[in-house]
Amino acid sequence: MLRNFVDLARIATIAPRRSTSFAHRETLHRYMMSYLQGIKVMYPEVNIVPNHHIMLHLPDFLRDFGPVHSIWAFPYERLNGILQSIKTNNRFG
């Protein structure tokens, strides 16, 4: 269980780095596979969910789009929150 947790912690520290490389993506993929295989061994009754599948595509996203901080949605979600807090009385203008 500790090794599986460490794999997840490594993923969480490697994925959001502000730069990426081939070696960086390969290392990330290796830890992701180890983490998912650990889940299947420790919890055979648990199914792999879509989020697990999508995380396997993260190295491809890093290759195609660059570091995660340049494509993540947090700034847009924050702007949505600001816009929702503005009193408009449900009318434009």
C-alpha positions as CSV (number, residue, x, y, z in Angstrom):
1,M,0.0,0.0,0.0
2,L,2.8,2.4,0.8
3,R,4.5,1.8,-2.6
4,N,1.2,2.4,-4.3
5,F,0.7,5.7,-2.4
6,V,4.3,6.7,-3.2
7,D,3.6,6.1,-6.9
8,L,0.5,8.4,-6.6
9,A,2.5,11.0,-4.8
10,R,5.2,10.9,-7.5
11,I,2.6,11.4,-10.2
12,A,1.2,14.4,-8.2
13,T,4.6,16.0,-8.1
14,I,5.8,15.2,-11.6
15,A,2.6,16.0,-13.6
16,P,2.3,19.7,-12.7
17,R,5.9,20.7,-13.4
18,R,6.4,23.8,-15.5
19,S,8.5,22.0,-18.1
20,T,8.3,18.7,-19.8
21,S,10.6,16.3,-21.8
22,F,10.5,12.9,-23.2
23,A,12.2,11.4,-20.1
24,H,9.7,13.3,-17.9
25,R,6.7,11.9,-19.8
26,E,8.2,8.3,-19.7
27,T,8.8,8.5,-16.0
28,L,5.2,9.8,-15.5
29,H,3.8,7.0,-17.5
30,R,5.8,4.4,-15.6
31,Y,4.5,5.6,-12.3
32,M,1.0,5.7,-13.6
33,M,1.1,2.1,-14.8
34,S,2.7,1.0,-11.5
35,Y,-0.1,2.8,-9.5
36,L,-2.9,1.2,-11.6
37,Q,-1.3,-2.2,-11.4
38,G,-1.0,-1.8,-7.7
39,I,-4.7,-1.0,-7.4
40,K,-5.7,-4.1,-9.4
41,V,-3.5,-6.3,-7.2
42,M,-4.6,-4.8,-3.8
43,Y,-8.2,-4.3,-4.7
44,P,-9.2,-6.8,-7.4
45,E,-12.9,-6.1,-6.9
46,V,-12.4,-2.4,-7.8
47,N,-13.0,-1.5,-11.4
48,I,-10.7,1.0,-13.2
49,V,-12.8,4.2,-13.7
50,P,-12.7,6.7,-16.6
51,N,-10.4,9.1,-14.6
52,H,-7.9,6.3,-14.4
53,H,-8.0,5.8,-18.1
54,I,-7.8,9.5,-18.8
55,M,-4.7,9.8,-16.6
56,L,-2.9,7.4,-18.9
57,H,-3.3,10.0,-21.7
58,L,-1.6,12.7,-19.6
59,P,1.9,12.1,-21.1
60,D,0.4,12.5,-24.6
61,F,-1.3,15.7,-23.5
62,L,2.1,17.0,-22.2
63,R,3.7,16.1,-25.5
64,D,1.0,17.7,-27.6
65,F,0.1,20.8,-25.5
66,G,3.0,21.4,-23.1
67,P,3.1,21.7,-19.3
68,V,-0.2,21.2,-17.5
69,H,-0.2,24.7,-16.0
70,S,-0.6,26.2,-19.5
71,I,-3.8,24.2,-20.3
72,W,-5.5,23.6,-16.9
73,A,-8.9,25.1,-16.3
74,F,-8.4,26.7,-12.9
75,P,-8.2,30.3,-14.2
76,Y,-11.3,29.9,-16.2
77,E,-13.2,28.3,-13.3
78,R,-12.1,31.2,-11.1
79,L,-13.4,33.7,-13.7
80,N,-16.7,31.8,-13.9
81,G,-17.0,32.1,-10.1
82,I,-16.4,35.9,-10.3
83,L,-18.9,36.3,-13.0
84,Q,-21.5,34.3,-11.1
85,S,-21.1,36.5,-8.1
86,I,-21.9,39.7,-10.0
87,K,-25.5,40.8,-9.4
88,T,-27.3,41.1,-12.8
89,N,-30.9,40.5,-11.8
90,N,-30.8,38.0,-14.6
91,R,-30.8,40.8,-17.2
92,F,-28.1,41.9,-19.6
93,G,-27.0,45.6,-19.8
